[in-house]
């Protein structure tokens, strides 16, 4: 079956496929359910746990293949101190500690305070979790999910899902650190050879 079969498909079809792909991974669903119970403000499961689930579903791999960790973002600008974030991280350790998975919780309102030093790319203050997703280094990666009060999955995709379903990963020049980006692309291409990756130019 063509792994690019949903490229340029209607948005509703892409969204439904993404939801089923994430639901197929029991660990992802456990993280989502427990995150909802924590009542974290403006939270979302983001990054590889979402877009790699789609790649796996499109290419016939196990739903959890290649998922190294579960990035759980939330947005709380009421206290940007590291101590306040640490309280949430420690609460998460208690909630997720029994899982055979790494769940990394980060307050997206604090990202601009440390991102540049860690990744070499400066970030302006973010305004929400959706804004955080919009500043990922590729539109392919710019997707997150969460469960609403009724347990239905909400998809955060500020650029839509065409880039994700095209299996063509392009860097956003202003956001992708070339060294880190290219290393990540090489690693992921070995895992998902069906996916086309564009390298970032080195200055």
Steps between C-alpha positions, in 0.01 A plus 500: 500500500631845407630668819419839344141405430360777721721780371267786402198303626214693662592641841231293673641177360853591607383596846304176543799293390730684743261442790476129426877475463556655843221292655673185371788560742381401851783691667409820319140462609600438861713814496213701350247368751723565798598843369133591474446382858788724615303793357812668366417837344501511119687170474580278206691185410734611225796412279599144412227325695254657255667535162687170529171326580372623164814387319469158662136465399574609143793260462358199685726512805418442866320805643778567754791435263772763538320696774776571751303721735172680550531879499223657702480877480277733695471877511496698825635855492392577857841398640802468273729385778680169464371394842137526389567284196690254716191452718306390191784278381514325838123457498538342158764262633239367742232477233709340225776330698359148462498518120769339287554834330668836548242777540666841482286787627591860416327835547491659155479845658861450618652367178652831394699510824711192420449397137776713349768372734400139438425502127681805362180659366344797680131481586269793570253447785220267395132577554344152521566133440372540144750783453773270633406238240500771232866568584622145443786470251278337235133530414499119486572496873253779580224290649377412847199325649307501827178362640212735568262475796296237317804289420500596132834567337574858399765560235721810511640551150559869424623428146264215422613143438605493134871523585469207738315276255728590211784313676722789393675672789624852432679724750379848586822690442457749783415227752718200412852480641684341204730270698228362725245492218721307259600246763134443586409460133772242444390303805132506407564417135667177612185417698247615239668473157166578331520856634683766300708741710645832388827599664546846648778714352809564709619860526 
